[in-house]
Amino acid sequence: MPAQRLSASLLTQPVHFVALGFGAGLVPKAPGTVGTLIAVVPAWLIGGWSLPAKAALIAALFVFGVWICGESARRLQCHDHPAIVWDEVVGFLATCVVLPPEPLWLLVAFVLFRFFDIVKPWPIRDLDHRLRGGIGIMLDDIVAAAFAAACLLLARSIPIF
């Protein structure tokens, strides 16, 4: 199936329900941004966790995402269909690993993650085009998260912030 609008009936299948961000990926405009939005509350909730606990959660969600996104893409017969947004959810959570649970920092993290996920500077675009299946779907968002997190760490190291 080419990258076209999908039916909400797909949400009855658990694989698609999760991969499509509990339905967020079905919005007609900017599904990746909407998928990222659904990760804001969980990002805020885990903000007070220790770094190892946050890293373990992200690692588990990433591994799960490799399978769930790959399986959803296989069933849809379309690599990285725009409606598959689990990768944005995990990517945003990964971005926020370095943050305290403060609304302003969550907003900055959101903007930075969406910027890197949309623009896809090297090597993100390269990963997006070269890797297939769930690993390709997930990895480009994790690298976008790393870029965004690096910018956040840099900003937080400046005394005026």
TIVO-2410 file (N, C-alpha, C; in nm, 3 decimals):
# residues 161
REC num residu      c1      c2      c3 atome chaine
REC   1      M   0.085  -0.118   0.000     N      A
REC   1      M   0.000   0.000   0.000    CA      A
REC   1      M   0.090   0.124   0.000     C      A
REC   2      P   0.076   0.215  -0.096     N      A
REC   2      P   0.157   0.337  -0.096    CA      A
REC   2      P   0.120   0.427   0.021     C      A
REC   3      A   0.202   0.530   0.041     N      A
REC   3      A   0.178   0.623   0.151    CA      A
REC   3      A   0.051   0.703   0.123     C      A
REC   4      Q  -0.059   0.651   0.165     N      A
REC   4      Q  -0.189   0.716   0.146    CA      A
REC   4      Q  -0.260   0.722   0.280     C      A
REC   5      R  -0.373   0.791   0.284     N      A
REC   5      R  -0.451   0.795   0.408    CA      A
REC   5      R  -0.494   0.656   0.446     C      A
REC   6      L  -0.483   0.629   0.571     N      A
REC   6      L  -0.518   0.497   0.623    CA      A
REC   6      L  -0.651   0.502   0.696     C      A
REC   7      S  -0.715   0.391   0.703     N      A
REC   7      S  -0.844   0.380   0.772    CA      A
REC   7      S  -0.824   0.363   0.922     C      A
REC   8      A  -0.911   0.425   0.998     N      A
REC   8      A  -0.907   0.410   1.144    CA      A
REC   8      A  -0.933   0.266   1.186     C      A
REC   9      S  -0.988   0.185   1.097     N      A
REC   9      S  -1.011   0.044   1.130    CA      A
REC   9      S  -0.881  -0.030   1.158     C      A
REC  10      L  -0.768   0.023   1.110     N      A
REC  10      L  -0.638  -0.039   1.140    CA      A
REC  10      L  -0.609  -0.040   1.290     C      A
REC  11      L  -0.668   0.053   1.362     N      A
REC  11      L  -0.641   0.065   1.506    CA      A
REC  11      L  -0.696  -0.053   1.585     C      A
REC  12      T  -0.774  -0.138   1.522     N      A
REC  12      T  -0.823  -0.257   1.591    CA      A
REC  12      T  -0.714  -0.363   1.600     C      A
REC  13      Q  -0.608  -0.346   1.522     N      A
REC  13      Q  -0.495  -0.439   1.526    CA      A
REC  13      Q  -0.389  -0.382   1.621     C      A
REC  14      P  -0.352  -0.454   1.726     N      A
REC  14      P  -0.257  -0.400   1.825    CA      A
REC  14      P  -0.127  -0.347   1.766     C      A
REC  15      V  -0.073  -0.413   1.664     N      A
REC  15      V   0.052  -0.366   1.602    CA      A
REC  15      V   0.033  -0.226   1.547     C      A
REC  16      H  -0.073  -0.205   1.472     N      A
REC  16      H  -0.096  -0.072   1.415    CA      A
REC  16      H  -0.138   0.028   1.522     C      A
REC  17      F  -0.215  -0.016   1.620     N      A
REC  17      F  -0.258   0.074   1.726    CA      A
REC  17      F  -0.137   0.141   1.791     C      A
REC  18      V  -0.034   0.064   1.821     N      A
REC  18      V   0.085   0.120   1.884    CA      A
REC  18      V   0.170   0.195   1.782     C      A
REC  19      A   0.200   0.133   1.668     N      A
REC  19      A   0.286   0.196   1.568    CA      A
REC  19      A   0.229   0.329   1.519     C      A
REC  20      L   0.098   0.337   1.509     N      A
REC  20      L   0.032   0.459   1.462    CA      A
REC  20      L   0.006   0.555   1.578     C      A
REC  21      G   0.075   0.535   1.688     N      A
REC  21      G   0.067   0.629   1.801    CA      A
REC  21      G  -0.071   0.640   1.861     C      A
REC  22      F  -0.138   0.523   1.876     N      A
REC  22      F  -0.271   0.518   1.937    CA      A
REC  22      F  -0.372   0.600   1.857     C      A
REC  23      G  -0.344   0.618   1.729     N      A
REC  23      G  -0.431   0.692   1.640    CA      A
REC  23      G  -0.378   0.828   1.599     C      A
REC  24      A  -0.278   0.878   1.669     N      A
REC  24      A  -0.223   1.011   1.638    CA      A
REC  24      A  -0.168   1.018   1.496     C      A
REC  25      G  -0.114   0.908   1.447     N      A
REC  25      G  -0.057   0.907   1.312    CA      A
REC  25      G  -0.159   0.916   1.201     C      A
REC  26      L  -0.284   0.903   1.234     N      A
REC  26      L  -0.389   0.908   1.132    CA      A
REC  26      L  -0.437   1.050   1.101     C      A
REC  27      V  -0.389   1.150   1.174     N      A
REC  27      V  -0.430   1.287   1.143    CA      A
REC  27      V  -0.381   1.321   1.002     C      A
REC  28      P  -0.459   1.400   0.928     N      A
REC  28      P  -0.423   1.426   0.789    CA      A
REC  28      P  -0.302   1.517   0.770     C      A
REC  29      K  -0.275   1.605   0.863     N      A
REC  29      K  -0.162   1.698   0.851    CA      A
REC  29      K  -0.065   1.678   0.967     C      A
REC  30      A   0.063   1.673   0.937     N      A
REC  30      A   0.171   1.668   1.035    CA      A
REC  30      A   0.156   1.554   1.137     C      A
REC  31      P   0.141   1.429   1.090     N      A
REC  31      P   0.126   1.320   1.186    CA      A
REC  31      P   0.248   1.302   1.277     C      A
REC  32      G   0.368   1.330   1.227     N      A
REC  32      G   0.487   1.319   1.311    CA      A
REC  32      G   0.486   1.418   1.426     C      A
REC  33      T   0.438   1.537   1.399     N      A
REC  33      T   0.428   1.639   1.504    CA      A
REC  33      T   0.323   1.598   1.607     C      A
REC  34      V   0.211   1.546   1.560     N      A
REC  34      V   0.107   1.500   1.653    CA      A
REC  34      V   0.158   1.381   1.733     C      A
REC  35      G   0.231   1.291   1.667     N      A
REC  35      G   0.290   1.178   1.738    CA      A
REC  35      G   0.386   1.223   1.846     C      A
REC  36      T   0.463   1.327   1.816     N      A
REC  36      T   0.555   1.382   1.916    CA      A
REC  36      T   0.477   1.444   2.031     C      A
REC  37      L   0.367   1.509   2.000     N      A
REC  37      L   0.284   1.571   2.106    CA      A
REC  37      L   0.235   1.470   2.209     C      A
REC  38      I   0.203   1.348   2.164     N      A
REC  38      I   0.152   1.251   2.261    CA      A
REC  38      I   0.261   1.204   2.357     C      A
REC  39      A   0.386   1.235   2.326     N      A
REC  39      A   0.497   1.196   2.415    CA      A
REC  39      A   0.529   1.303   2.519     C      A
REC  40      V   0.467   1.419   2.509     N      A
REC  40      V   0.500   1.529   2.601    CA      A
REC  40      V   0.466   1.493   2.746     C      A
REC  41      V   0.348   1.441   2.771     N      A
REC  41      V   0.310   1.407   2.909    CA      A
REC  41      V   0.399   1.297   2.966     C      A
REC  42      P   0.422   1.185   2.893     N      A
REC  42      P   0.515   1.086   2.947    CA      A
REC  42      P   0.656   1.143   2.970     C      A
REC  43      A   0.701   1.233   2.883     N      A
REC  43      A   0.833   1.294   2.901    CA      A
REC  43      A   0.837   1.375   3.030     C      A
REC  44      W   0.731   1.448   3.057     N      A
REC  44      W   0.723   1.526   3.180    CA      A
REC  44      W   0.719   1.433   3.302     C      A
REC  45      L   0.642   1.324   3.290     N      A
REC  45      L   0.628   1.231   3.403    CA      A
REC  45      L   0.759   1.160   3.440     C      A
REC  46      I   0.843   1.131   3.340     N      A
REC  46      I   0.969   1.062   3.371    CA      A
REC  46      I   1.083   1.160   3.396     C      A
REC  47      G   1.053   1.289   3.389     N      A
REC  47      G   1.157   1.391   3.407    CA      A
REC  47      G   1.234   1.380   3.537     C      A
REC  48      G   1.171   1.335   3.641     N      A
REC  48      G   1.237   1.324   3.771    CA      A
REC  48      G   1.310   1.192   3.793     C      A
REC  49      W   1.298   1.101   3.698     N      A
REC  49      W   1.366   0.971   3.711    CA      A
REC  49      W   1.517   0.987   3.699     C      A
REC  50      S   1.589   0.891   3.749     N      A
REC  50      S   1.735   0.891   3.735    CA      A
REC  50      S   1.771   0.868   3.589     C      A
REC  51      L   1.890   0.910   3.551     N      A
REC  51      L   1.937   0.890   3.413    CA      A
REC  51      L   1.939   0.742   3.374     C      A
REC  52      P   1.989   0.651   3.460     N      A
REC  52      P   1.985   0.510   3.422    CA      A
REC  52      P   1.843   0.456   3.401     C      A
REC  53      A   1.749   0.500   3.483     N      A
REC  53      A   1.609   0.454   3.467    CA      A
REC  53      A   1.551   0.505   3.336     C      A
REC  54      K   1.576   0.633   3.305     N      A
REC  54      K   1.526   0.689   3.179    CA      A
REC  54      K   1.591   0.617   3.060     C      A
REC  55      A   1.722   0.594   3.067     N      A
REC  55      A   1.793   0.528   2.957    CA      A
REC  55      A   1.742   0.385   2.937     C      A
REC  56      A   1.713   0.315   3.046     N      A
REC  56      A   1.661   0.179   3.035    CA      A
REC  56      A   1.523   0.179   2.970     C      A
REC  57      L   1.439   0.275   3.008     N      A
REC  57      L   1.307   0.285   2.947    CA      A
REC  57      L   1.318   0.312   2.797     C      A
REC  58      I   1.402   0.407   2.760     N      A
REC  58      I   1.419   0.442   2.618    CA      A
REC  58      I   1.473   0.321   2.541     C      A
REC  59      A   1.569   0.251   2.598     N      A
REC  59      A   1.625   0.133   2.530    CA      A
REC  59      A   1.516   0.027   2.507     C      A
REC  60      A   1.433   0.004   2.608     N      A
REC  60      A   1.325  -0.095   2.594    CA      A
REC  60      A   1.223  -0.050   2.490     C      A
REC  61      L   1.186   0.077   2.493     N      A
REC  61      L   1.090   0.128   2.395    CA      A
REC  61      L   1.147   0.126   2.255     C      A
REC  62      F   1.277   0.149   2.243     N      A
REC  62      F   1.344   0.144   2.112    CA      A
REC  62      F   1.340   0.002   2.055     C      A
REC  63      V   1.380  -0.094   2.136     N      A
REC  63      V   1.381  -0.234   2.090    CA      A
REC  63      V   1.240  -0.278   2.052     C      A
REC  64      F   1.144  -0.245   2.135     N      A
REC  64      F   1.005  -0.275   2.104    CA      A
REC  64      F   0.964  -0.205   1.975     C      A
REC  65      G   1.006  -0.080   1.958     N      A
REC  65      G   0.972  -0.002   1.839    CA      A
REC  65      G   1.029  -0.059   1.712     C      A
REC  66      V   1.150  -0.115   1.719     N      A
REC  66      V   1.208  -0.177   1.600    CA      A
REC  66      V   1.114  -0.285   1.548     C      A
REC  67      W   1.064  -0.367   1.640     N      A
REC  67      W   0.973  -0.474   1.598    CA      A
REC  67      W   0.838  -0.418   1.555     C      A
REC  68      I   0.776  -0.332   1.638     N      A
REC  68      I   0.639  -0.288   1.613    CA      A
REC  68      I   0.631  -0.203   1.486     C      A
REC  69      C   0.728  -0.114   1.466     N      A
REC  69      C   0.727  -0.029   1.345    CA      A
REC  69      C   0.759  -0.111   1.221     C      A
REC  70      G   0.854  -0.203   1.233     N      A
REC  70      G   0.886  -0.289   1.120    CA      A
REC  70      G   0.769  -0.375   1.079     C      A
REC  71      E   0.699  -0.430   1.176     N      A
REC  71      E   0.584  -0.516   1.146    CA      A
REC  71      E   0.469  -0.434   1.087     C      A
REC  72      S   0.445  -0.315   1.140     N      A
REC  72      S   0.341  -0.230   1.086    CA      A
REC  72      S   0.373  -0.191   0.942     C      A
REC  73      A   0.498  -0.152   0.916     N      A
REC  73      A   0.539  -0.116   0.779    CA      A
REC  73      A   0.524  -0.234   0.685     C      A
REC  74      R   0.560  -0.353   0.732     N      A
REC  74      R   0.546  -0.473   0.648    CA      A
REC  74      R   0.400  -0.496   0.612     C      A
REC  75      R   0.312  -0.485   0.711     N      A
REC  75      R   0.169  -0.507   0.686    CA      A
REC  75      R   0.110  -0.399   0.595     C      A
REC  76      L   0.160  -0.275   0.610     N      A
REC  76      L   0.112  -0.166   0.526    CA      A
REC  76      L   0.177  -0.168   0.388     C      A
REC  77      Q   0.280  -0.248   0.373     N      A
REC  77      Q   0.358  -0.258   0.249    CA      A
REC  77      Q   0.414  -0.122   0.209     C      A
REC  78      C   0.463  -0.049   0.309     N      A
REC  78      C   0.519   0.084   0.286    CA      A
REC  78      C   0.622   0.112   0.395     C      A
REC  79      H   0.749   0.124   0.354     N      A
REC  79      H   0.853   0.155   0.453    CA      A
REC  79      H   0.830   0.294   0.512     C      A
REC  80      D   0.823   0.300   0.641     N      A
REC  80      D   0.810   0.426   0.717    CA      A
REC  80      D   0.695   0.513   0.667     C      A
REC  81      H   0.577   0.454   0.663     N      A
REC  81      H   0.455   0.530   0.629    CA      A
REC  81      H   0.445   0.648   0.725     C      A
REC  82      P   0.405   0.766   0.676     N      A
REC  82      P   0.395   0.884   0.764    CA      A
REC  82      P   0.307   0.861   0.888     C      A
REC  83      A   0.214   0.768   0.879     N      A
REC  83      A   0.126   0.741   0.994    CA      A
REC  83      A   0.196   0.665   1.105     C      A
REC  84      I   0.308   0.601   1.075     N      A
REC  84      I   0.384   0.530   1.179    CA      A
REC  84      I   0.459   0.636   1.259     C      A
REC  85      V   0.415   0.658   1.382     N      A
REC  85      V   0.471   0.766   1.463    CA      A
REC  85      V   0.530   0.718   1.597     C      A
REC  86      W   0.534   0.587   1.618     N      A
REC  86      W   0.595   0.538   1.742    CA      A
REC  86      W   0.740   0.585   1.752     C      A
REC  87      D   0.807   0.595   1.637     N      A
REC  87      D   0.946   0.641   1.636    CA      A
REC  87      D   0.957   0.785   1.685     C      A
REC  88      E   0.859   0.870   1.655     N      A
REC  88      E   0.860   1.007   1.708    CA      A
REC  88      E   0.836   1.007   1.859     C      A
REC  89      V   0.749   0.921   1.906     N      A
REC  89      V   0.723   0.913   2.050    CA      A
REC  89      V   0.853   0.878   2.123     C      A
REC  90      V   0.919   0.773   2.079     N      A
REC  90      V   1.042   0.729   2.144    CA      A
REC  90      V   1.154   0.831   2.124     C      A
REC  91      G   1.160   0.890   2.005     N      A
REC  91      G   1.262   0.992   1.979    CA      A
REC  91      G   1.249   1.112   2.070     C      A
REC  92      F   1.126   1.158   2.090     N      A
REC  92      F   1.107   1.272   2.180    CA      A
REC  92      F   1.143   1.236   2.323     C      A
REC  93      L   1.101   1.117   2.367     N      A
REC  93      L   1.138   1.074   2.502    CA      A
REC  93      L   1.290   1.066   2.517     C      A
REC  94      A   1.358   1.018   2.413     N      A
REC  94      A   1.505   1.011   2.417    CA      A
REC  94      A   1.565   1.151   2.424     C      A
REC  95      T   1.507   1.245   2.352     N      A
REC  95      T   1.554   1.385   2.359    CA      A
REC  95      T   1.547   1.436   2.502     C      A
REC  96      C   1.440   1.402   2.570     N      A
REC  96      C   1.413   1.456   2.704    CA      A
REC  96      C   1.490   1.387   2.816     C      A
REC  97      V   1.567   1.286   2.783     N      A
REC  97      V   1.646   1.215   2.886    CA      A
REC  97      V   1.735   1.313   2.961     C      A
REC  98      V   1.783   1.416   2.894     N      A
REC  98      V   1.878   1.509   2.954    CA      A
REC  98      V   1.812   1.628   3.024     C      A
REC  99      L   1.679   1.626   3.030     N      A
REC  99      L   1.607   1.743   3.081    CA      A
REC  99      L   1.548   1.724   3.220     C      A
REC 100      P   1.536   1.835   3.293     N      A
REC 100      P   1.451   1.833   3.413    CA      A
REC 100      P   1.307   1.845   3.365     C      A
REC 101      P   1.208   1.809   3.447     N      A
REC 101      P   1.068   1.815   3.404    CA      A
REC 101      P   1.011   1.957   3.411     C      A
REC 102      E   1.066   2.048   3.333     N      A
REC 102      E   1.020   2.187   3.332    CA      A
REC 102      E   0.955   2.218   3.198     C      A
REC 103      P   0.837   2.279   3.200     N      A
REC 103      P   0.762   2.304   3.076    CA      A
REC 103      P   0.842   2.379   2.968     C      A
REC 104      L   0.919   2.479   3.005     N      A
REC 104      L   0.995   2.555   2.905    CA      A
REC 104      L   1.095   2.465   2.834     C      A
REC 105      W   1.165   2.381   2.909     N      A
REC 105      W   1.263   2.292   2.847    CA      A
REC 105      W   1.194   2.186   2.760     C      A
REC 106      L   1.076   2.141   2.801     N      A
REC 106      L   1.000   2.047   2.718    CA      A
REC 106      L   0.962   2.111   2.585     C      A
REC 107      L   0.924   2.237   2.589     N      A
REC 107      L   0.889   2.308   2.466    CA      A
REC 107      L   1.011   2.322   2.375     C      A
REC 108      V   1.124   2.360   2.432     N      A
REC 108      V   1.247   2.374   2.352    CA      A
REC 108      V   1.286   2.237   2.296     C      A
REC 109      A   1.275   2.133   2.377     N      A
REC 109      A   1.307   1.997   2.330    CA      A
REC 109      A   1.215   1.957   2.215     C      A
REC 110      F   1.088   1.990   2.226     N      A
REC 110      F   0.991   1.959   2.122    CA      A
REC 110      F   1.031   2.025   1.990     C      A
REC 111      V   1.060   2.153   1.995     N      A
REC 111      V   1.098   2.228   1.874    CA      A
REC 111      V   1.227   2.172   1.814     C      A
REC 112      L   1.326   2.148   1.897     N      A
REC 112      L   1.454   2.096   1.846    CA      A
REC 112      L   1.439   1.957   1.786     C      A
REC 113      F   1.366   1.869   1.855     N      A
REC 113      F   1.348   1.734   1.801    CA      A
REC 113      F   1.275   1.738   1.669     C      A
REC 114      R   1.165   1.815   1.660     N      A
REC 114      R   1.091   1.822   1.534    CA      A
REC 114      R   1.179   1.881   1.424     C      A
REC 115      F   1.261   1.982   1.457     N      A
REC 115      F   1.351   2.040   1.358    CA      A
REC 115      F   1.443   1.934   1.299     C      A
REC 116      F   1.514   1.862   1.386     N      A
REC 116      F   1.609   1.761   1.337    CA      A
REC 116      F   1.539   1.644   1.269     C      A
REC 117      D   1.419   1.608   1.315     N      A
REC 117      D   1.347   1.498   1.253    CA      A
REC 117      D   1.294   1.536   1.115     C      A
REC 118      I   1.257   1.661   1.096     N      A
REC 118      I   1.205   1.706   0.967    CA      A
REC 118      I   1.317   1.738   0.869     C      A
REC 119      V   1.416   1.815   0.913     N      A
REC 119      V   1.525   1.858   0.825    CA      A
REC 119      V   1.619   1.742   0.791     C      A
REC 120      K   1.640   1.654   0.886     N      A
REC 120      K   1.725   1.535   0.870    CA      A
REC 120      K   1.864   1.568   0.815     C      A
REC 121      P   1.944   1.645   0.891     N      A
REC 121      P   2.082   1.670   0.844    CA      A
REC 121      P   2.163   1.540   0.847     C      A
REC 122      W   2.277   1.539   0.778     N      A
REC 122      W   2.362   1.421   0.779    CA      A
REC 122      W   2.401   1.390   0.922     C      A
REC 123      P   2.401   1.269   0.966     N      A
REC 123      P   2.379   1.142   0.898    CA      A
REC 123      P   2.233   1.092   0.907     C      A
REC 124      I   2.144   1.176   0.958     N      A
REC 124      I   2.006   1.131   0.979    CA      A
REC 124      I   1.941   1.091   0.847     C      A
REC 125      R   1.952   1.176   0.746     N      A
REC 125      R   1.892   1.147   0.615    CA      A
REC 125      R   1.952   1.020   0.556     C      A
REC 126      D   2.081   1.003   0.573     N      A
REC 126      D   2.150   0.884   0.522    CA      A
REC 126      D   2.094   0.757   0.588     C      A
REC 127      L   2.076   0.761   0.718     N      A
REC 127      L   2.018   0.646   0.789    CA      A
REC 127      L   1.875   0.620   0.742     C      A
REC 128      D   1.801   0.727   0.723     N      A
REC 128      D   1.661   0.715   0.682    CA      A
REC 128      D   1.650   0.647   0.545     C      A
REC 129      H   1.745   0.674   0.457     N      A
REC 129      H   1.739   0.618   0.321    CA      A
REC 129      H   1.806   0.481   0.308     C      A
REC 130      R   1.906   0.454   0.389     N      A
REC 130      R   1.983   0.329   0.374    CA      A
REC 130      R   1.928   0.211   0.451     C      A
REC 131      L   1.873   0.236   0.567     N      A
REC 131      L   1.828   0.126   0.651    CA      A
REC 131      L   1.680   0.098   0.631     C      A
REC 132      R   1.647  -0.026   0.616     N      A
REC 132      R   1.508  -0.066   0.595    CA      A
REC 132      R   1.453  -0.132   0.720     C      A
REC 133      G   1.323  -0.149   0.722     N      A
REC 133      G   1.259  -0.218   0.834    CA      A
REC 133      G   1.252  -0.131   0.958     C      A
REC 134      G   1.223  -0.198   1.067     N      A
REC 134      G   1.205  -0.128   1.193    CA      A
REC 134      G   1.328  -0.054   1.241     C      A
REC 135      I   1.447  -0.110   1.217     N      A
REC 135      I   1.568  -0.042   1.262    CA      A
REC 135      I   1.586   0.092   1.191     C      A
REC 136      G   1.556   0.097   1.062     N      A
REC 136      G   1.566   0.222   0.989    CA      A
REC 136      G   1.462   0.323   1.034     C      A
REC 137      I   1.341   0.276   1.060     N      A
REC 137      I   1.234   0.364   1.104    CA      A
REC 137      I   1.270   0.427   1.239     C      A
REC 138      M   1.324   0.346   1.329     N      A
REC 138      M   1.354   0.394   1.464    CA      A
REC 138      M   1.486   0.472   1.473     C      A
REC 139      L   1.589   0.426   1.404     N      A
REC 139      L   1.723   0.481   1.426    CA      A
REC 139      L   1.736   0.626   1.383     C      A
REC 140      D   1.673   0.666   1.273     N      A
REC 140      D   1.687   0.806   1.232    CA      A
REC 140      D   1.628   0.900   1.337     C      A
REC 141      D   1.522   0.857   1.404     N      A
REC 141      D   1.463   0.941   1.509    CA      A
REC 141      D   1.549   0.945   1.635     C      A
REC 142      I   1.617   0.836   1.664     N      A
REC 142      I   1.707   0.835   1.780    CA      A
REC 142      I   1.827   0.926   1.755     C      A
REC 143      V   1.876   0.927   1.631     N      A
REC 143      V   1.988   1.017   1.599    CA      A
REC 143      V   1.939   1.163   1.601     C      A
REC 144      A   1.818   1.189   1.550     N      A
REC 144      A   1.761   1.324   1.561    CA      A
REC 144      A   1.748   1.363   1.708     C      A
REC 145      A   1.709   1.268   1.792     N      A
REC 145      A   1.699   1.294   1.937    CA      A
REC 145      A   1.836   1.326   1.996     C      A
REC 146      A   1.939   1.256   1.951     N      A
REC 146      A   2.075   1.282   2.001    CA      A
REC 146      A   2.120   1.424   1.962     C      A
REC 147      F   2.091   1.465   1.839     N      A
REC 147      F   2.125   1.601   1.796    CA      A
REC 147      F   2.051   1.703   1.883     C      A
REC 148      A   1.921   1.682   1.902     N      A
REC 148      A   1.841   1.775   1.982    CA      A
REC 148      A   1.889   1.778   2.127     C      A
REC 149      A   1.919   1.661   2.182     N      A
REC 149      A   1.968   1.653   2.321    CA      A
REC 149      A   2.102   1.724   2.336     C      A
REC 150      A   2.188   1.710   2.236     N      A
REC 150      A   2.318   1.779   2.241    CA      A
REC 150      A   2.297   1.931   2.243     C      A
REC 151      C   2.205   1.979   2.163     N      A
REC 151      C   2.174   2.123   2.164    CA      A
REC 151      C   2.117   2.166   2.299     C      A
REC 152      L   2.032   2.083   2.358     N      A
REC 152      L   1.975   2.113   2.489    CA      A
REC 152      L   2.084   2.119   2.596     C      A
REC 153      L   2.174   2.023   2.593     N      A
REC 153      L   2.284   2.022   2.691    CA      A
REC 153      L   2.372   2.146   2.675     C      A
REC 154      L   2.398   2.182   2.551     N      A
REC 154      L   2.478   2.302   2.525    CA      A
REC 154      L   2.405   2.425   2.580     C      A
REC 155      A   2.277   2.438   2.550     N      A
REC 155      A   2.199   2.553   2.599    CA      A
REC 155      A   2.195   2.557   2.751     C      A
REC 156      R   2.179   2.440   2.812     N      A
REC 156      R   2.172   2.437   2.959    CA      A
REC 156      R   2.307   2.468   3.024     C      A
REC 157      S   2.416   2.453   2.949     N      A
REC 157      S   2.548   2.481   3.006    CA      A
REC 157      S   2.582   2.630   3.001     C      A
REC 158      I   2.504   2.707   2.928     N      A
REC 158      I   2.525   2.852   2.920    CA      A
REC 158      I   2.465   2.914   3.047     C      A
REC 159      P   2.542   2.991   3.120     N      A
REC 159      P   2.497   3.043   3.251    CA      A
REC 159      P   2.364   3.120   3.250     C      A
REC 160      I   2.327   3.183   3.139     N      A
REC 160      I   2.203   3.262   3.141    CA      A
REC 160      I   2.079   3.173   3.137     C      A
REC 161      F   2.094   3.043   3.102     N      A
REC 161      F   1.981   2.952   3.099    CA      A
REC 161      F   1.973   2.878   3.229     C      A
***
